[in-house]
Amino acid sequence: MIDRINSNANIQSMLQTLKAYQNEAAGAPAGTSGVNTDSTGFLQAMQKTVNKVNDLQNNAQALSSAYERGEDVPLTDVVLGMQKSSLAFEATLQVRNKVLKAYDDIMSMPV
């Protein structure tokens, strides 16, 4: 655990480590600059994920409605579609909770 950051060298070392982690997460090779030249950022990734979850939920609803109308839809497909949409929603909810917790932790850090 980090006790205290009281020297400029420690701060610079931590900043370099954070930049290295950022580059690694972005897929950039080690030693490159921390500038993100990729057009997909966190916001676009979250939007794509939320859209996929929405598509899964719409698909599950459509399967359920078709089954209720008596169309030729296997019950297993309906249940699997509903489980997929439920699991995707729960995973997205957990990611949102983790992001909010991280934001809260950062905001409560002493400067």
C-alpha positions as a Markdown table, in Angstrom:
| # | Residue | x | y | z |
|---|---|---|---|---|
| 1 | Met | 0.0 | 0.0 | 0.0 |
| 2 | Ile | 1.2 | 3.5 | -0.6 |
| 3 | Asp | 2.0 | 5.3 | 2.7 |
| 4 | Arg | 2.8 | 8.9 | 1.6 |
| 5 | Ile | 3.9 | 10.6 | -1.6 |
| 6 | Asn | 6.2 | 13.3 | -0.3 |
| 7 | Ser | 8.9 | 13.7 | -3.0 |
| 8 | Asn | 8.9 | 14.9 | -6.5 |
| 9 | Ala | 10.7 | 11.7 | -7.6 |
| 10 | Asn | 8.0 | 9.5 | -6.2 |
| 11 | Ile | 5.3 | 11.5 | -8.0 |
| 12 | Gln | 7.2 | 11.4 | -11.3 |
| 13 | Ser | 7.7 | 7.6 | -10.9 |
| 14 | Met | 4.0 | 7.1 | -10.3 |
| 15 | Leu | 3.1 | 9.2 | -13.3 |
| 16 | Gln | 5.4 | 7.2 | -15.5 |
| 17 | Thr | 3.9 | 4.0 | -14.2 |
| 18 | Leu | 0.3 | 5.2 | -14.8 |
| 19 | Lys | 1.3 | 6.3 | -18.4 |
| 20 | Ala | 2.8 | 2.9 | -19.0 |
| 21 | Tyr | -0.4 | 1.2 | -17.8 |
| 22 | Gln | -2.5 | 3.6 | -19.9 |
| 23 | Asn | -0.4 | 2.7 | -23.0 |
| 24 | Glu | -0.7 | -1.0 | -22.3 |
| 25 | Ala | -4.5 | -0.8 | -21.9 |
| 26 | Ala | -4.7 | 1.2 | -25.2 |
| 27 | Gly | -2.6 | -1.5 | -26.9 |
| 28 | Ala | 0.3 | 0.9 | -27.5 |
| 29 | Pro | 3.8 | -0.5 | -27.3 |
| 30 | Ala | 5.8 | 0.3 | -24.1 |
| 31 | Gly | 7.8 | 3.6 | -24.3 |
| 32 | Thr | 5.4 | 5.4 | -26.6 |
| 33 | Ser | 3.7 | 8.6 | -25.7 |
| 34 | Gly | 0.4 | 8.6 | -23.7 |
| 35 | Val | -1.5 | 10.4 | -26.5 |
| 36 | Asn | -4.4 | 8.4 | -27.7 |
| 37 | Thr | -4.5 | 8.6 | -31.5 |
| 38 | Asp | -7.2 | 5.9 | -31.8 |
| 39 | Ser | -10.6 | 7.2 | -32.6 |
| 40 | Thr | -12.4 | 4.9 | -30.2 |
| 41 | Gly | -12.3 | 6.1 | -26.7 |
| 42 | Phe | -14.0 | 5.1 | -23.5 |
| 43 | Leu | -17.2 | 6.9 | -24.4 |
| 44 | Gln | -17.5 | 5.1 | -27.8 |
| 45 | Ala | -16.7 | 1.8 | -26.2 |
| 46 | Met | -19.4 | 2.3 | -23.6 |
| 47 | Gln | -21.9 | 3.4 | -26.2 |
| 48 | Lys | -21.2 | 0.3 | -28.3 |
| 49 | Thr | -21.7 | -1.9 | -25.3 |
| 50 | Val | -24.9 | -0.3 | -24.2 |
| 51 | Asn | -26.2 | -0.6 | -27.8 |
| 52 | Lys | -25.3 | -4.3 | -27.8 |
| 53 | Val | -27.1 | -4.8 | -24.5 |
| 54 | Asn | -30.1 | -3.0 | -25.9 |
| 55 | Asp | -30.1 | -5.1 | -29.0 |
| 56 | Leu | -30.0 | -8.3 | -26.8 |
| 57 | Gln | -32.9 | -7.0 | -24.8 |
| 58 | Asn | -34.9 | -6.1 | -27.9 |
| 59 | Asn | -34.2 | -9.6 | -29.4 |
| 60 | Ala | -35.3 | -11.3 | -26.2 |
| 61 | Gln | -38.5 | -9.3 | -26.1 |
| 62 | Ala | -39.2 | -10.1 | -29.8 |
| 63 | Leu | -38.6 | -13.8 | -29.2 |
| 64 | Ser | -40.8 | -13.7 | -26.1 |
| 65 | Ser | -43.6 | -11.9 | -28.0 |
| 66 | Ala | -43.4 | -14.3 | -30.9 |
| 67 | Tyr | -43.6 | -17.3 | -28.6 |
| 68 | Glu | -46.6 | -15.8 | -26.8 |
| 69 | Arg | -48.4 | -15.2 | -30.2 |
| 70 | Gly | -47.9 | -18.9 | -31.0 |
| 71 | Glu | -45.3 | -18.6 | -33.7 |
| 72 | Asp | -42.9 | -21.4 | -34.4 |
| 73 | Val | -40.2 | -20.3 | -31.9 |
| 74 | Pro | -38.6 | -22.9 | -29.6 |
| 75 | Leu | -39.0 | -22.2 | -25.9 |
| 76 | Thr | -35.2 | -22.9 | -25.5 |
| 77 | Asp | -34.4 | -20.0 | -27.8 |
| 78 | Val | -36.7 | -17.7 | -25.8 |
| 79 | Val | -35.2 | -18.7 | -22.5 |
| 80 | Leu | -31.6 | -18.4 | -23.8 |
| 81 | Gly | -32.3 | -15.0 | -25.3 |
| 82 | Met | -33.8 | -13.8 | -22.0 |
| 83 | Gln | -30.8 | -15.1 | -20.0 |
| 84 | Lys | -28.3 | -13.5 | -22.4 |
| 85 | Ser | -30.0 | -10.2 | -22.1 |
| 86 | Ser | -30.3 | -10.5 | -18.3 |
| 87 | Leu | -26.6 | -11.4 | -18.0 |
| 88 | Ala | -25.5 | -8.6 | -20.3 |
| 89 | Phe | -27.5 | -6.1 | -18.4 |
| 90 | Glu | -26.1 | -7.3 | -15.0 |
| 91 | Ala | -22.6 | -7.1 | -16.3 |
| 92 | Thr | -23.1 | -3.6 | -17.7 |
| 93 | Leu | -24.6 | -2.6 | -14.3 |
| 94 | Gln | -21.6 | -3.9 | -12.5 |
| 95 | Val | -19.2 | -2.1 | -14.8 |
| 96 | Arg | -21.2 | 1.1 | -14.2 |
| 97 | Asn | -21.0 | 0.6 | -10.4 |
| 98 | Lys | -17.2 | 0.0 | -10.6 |
| 99 | Val | -16.7 | 3.2 | -12.7 |
| 100 | Leu | -18.8 | 5.2 | -10.3 |
| 101 | Lys | -16.9 | 3.8 | -7.3 |
| 102 | Ala | -13.5 | 4.6 | -8.9 |
| 103 | Tyr | -14.7 | 8.1 | -9.7 |
| 104 | Asp | -15.9 | 8.5 | -6.1 |
| 105 | Asp | -12.5 | 7.2 | -4.8 |
| 106 | Ile | -10.6 | 9.6 | -7.0 |
| 107 | Met | -12.7 | 12.6 | -5.9 |
| 108 | Ser | -12.3 | 11.8 | -2.3 |
| 109 | Met | -8.5 | 11.7 | -2.5 |
| 110 | Pro | -6.6 | 14.4 | -0.8 |
| 111 | Val | -4.8 | 16.7 | -3.1 |
